[in-house]
Amino acid sequence: MKKTALFAGMACAFALAAQAGKPLNVLLIAIDDLRPQLGCYGAPDMLTPNIDRLAARGVKFNQAYCQYPVCNPSRASFLTGKRPFELEIVSNTVALRQKWPDIVTLPQLFRNQGYFTAGLGKILHLGINTEGKPQLFVDPASWVHFFDSLGPATKLGRKGEGRNLTGGALEWCHWLAADGGDEDQGDGLIAAEAVRMLEEHRAGPFFIGVGFHKPHDPFIAPKKYFDLYPLDQVKLADEPADRSPMLKLSLPSHTDFAGFTDQERREFKRAYQACTTFADAQVGKVLDTLDRLGLWDNTIVLLLGDNGYHLGEHEWWNKVTVYELGARVPLLVWVPGGKGMGTATDSTAEFVDLFPTIIDYCGLEAPHKLSGKSLRPVLESPGKTVEQPAYTQVSRGKAMGYSVRSGRWRFIQWGEDGSGGFELYDHAKDELEYYNLANDPEHAAARKKLEQLLRDGFPMVEN
């Protein structure tokens, strides 16, 4: 079937559903620590066929950015449509409901409208349980049904070949090519629960959040996924010898991975790749269920990673940076009947835009002032590029890093007064941000413009 005919049929189905007054369902798939190193983002060494097929069906955002490169602040932000500095949540230790007990989250808004809502796995990072105590992932106000299975799910899934790459210095930094199959691991059980929820609630309306834990550390996945990536074929980051010196605050620590050998670097990257492909396989089970149940015609589908991730670039093996690799994220969106479906866009998107986008399509009113804007003009306009600044921040203890990405440039200021230094990168020549141009007179005009954009996005930043 030709693409134009296919999408014409989808648009017709969407129109019929709208005429019948049938509300759209929402399926949100969040994958922890997933960076855009995927087949659909031009990474041939990454096996992600299921995510790739969603990218081919929907709209792939090439320039999507999180507001904070750490789980809890990022998720609290996009689930409320508020920026981290507005929420005053800039760590993994403050639960959203502790700070804002009455704020309405995105799934809670749908629940309030009579939708069935299910939270499966990790959508919110840190919540409050029914006893009023902080608990990972739960949020009784948002979910009618909640299910999670974290880590290996069976004794078999805890066995296999693996090791800690730091000799135990960093407890999280270990991998395991586990015995058993997918459902011997937590994410396999989450996928099975997602399939069950879709089957039971196919009549809708529903808002189902599916949060897969991998490729977040510890890097545990069935051995068959490790076997897809022979260790001797794993390519390491090529760090330029003439790169600019990093500022003291650019990374959380310059010493965490200083002892890594090339063997350990390859093992780390291989484990991340294996866990990514494992997560992709779980996504495939969910997408297959949408196919089987015929749910594409009335279900909005979003797939995202909550923050970026470094795999050796800038000598770093983690997240928590406002470099492009820490801030940029994969974002795929399917809207039934959307005119832009089946395309990719270079339009800038921020995660705070997700809340207004979803409620725009579903005809719901915002429960509070939202900090982003609907992406509907992009999703409905194939080939149209909408540029807007993208803002990301990160804490370094008493200092905060503030970053803005606009057009070809990224500008970073450390500290509200800039006392920690400045960074300016030209993506037209330096995609991985190795050459700091902040003090180069040739780029003074670009810096001045970016400084103003930074102050526009972060009111606390001084002139």
Secondary structure, DSSP 4 states (H G I P E B T S, - for coil): --HHHHHHHHHHHHHHHHHTTPPPEEEEEEETT--S-SGGGT-TTS--HHHHHHHHHSEEEEEEE-SSSSHHHHHHHHHHT--HHHHT--SSSS-HHHH-TTPPPHHHHHHHTT-EEEEEESSSSEEE-TTS-EEES--TTT-SEEE---SB-STGGG-EEEEETTTTSSTT-EEEEESS-GGGBHHHHHHHHHHHHHHHTTTS-EEEEEEE-TTSSSEEEEHHHHTTS-GGGPPPP---TTPPPPPTTSSS-SSTTTT--HHHHHHHHHHHHHHHHHHHHHHHHHHHHHHHHT-GGGEEEEEEESS---SSGGG--S----SHHHHEEEEEEE-TT-TTTTEEEEEEEEGGGHHHHHHHHHT---SS--SS---HHHHTSTT------EEEEEEETTEEEEEEEETTEEEEEESTTSTTEEEEEETTT-TT--S--TT-GGGHHHHHHHHHHHHHH-TTS--
